[in-house]
Amino acid sequence: EIVDGSAYLKTATGVQTSKDNGYVMMDYGSITGLSTSLEVTQTTGGVLEILVYVNGEDVGLRNTIYSPQIGINKDYDKQSKDVINFQPGDVVSVYVKASGDVQWKNVINLVKIQLEE
């Protein structure tokens, strides 16, 4: 489906997430990366920010696509281990924040985690 504006991403099974409803972590660990590929279908400029939330809070890790172009746009960012930690029961979700006139679809997003040993 084409999204006009901002939205939380759906899970791999197609269920809509939210600020408080997402993937429930089962172990202790940390988020070490974020990668995003998405297709822009219409734009007059603007910015797309892909934000990671843990327990409803923006943790500061994001992909930012400035002046997205029609077609496939991508970005990735790495984060050192133990900067953004989670524990069993914490909820991780991802939000696409659109500024400007941008329509997008077909998001492929990966939140990379490292579990504690």
Secondary structure, DSSP 8 states (H G I E B T S, - for coil): --EES-EE-B-TTS-B--SS-SEE--S-EEEEEEEEEEEEEEESS-EEEEEEEETTEEEEEEEEEES--SEEEEEEEE--TTSSEE-TT-EEEEEEEEESSEEEEEEEEEEEEEE--
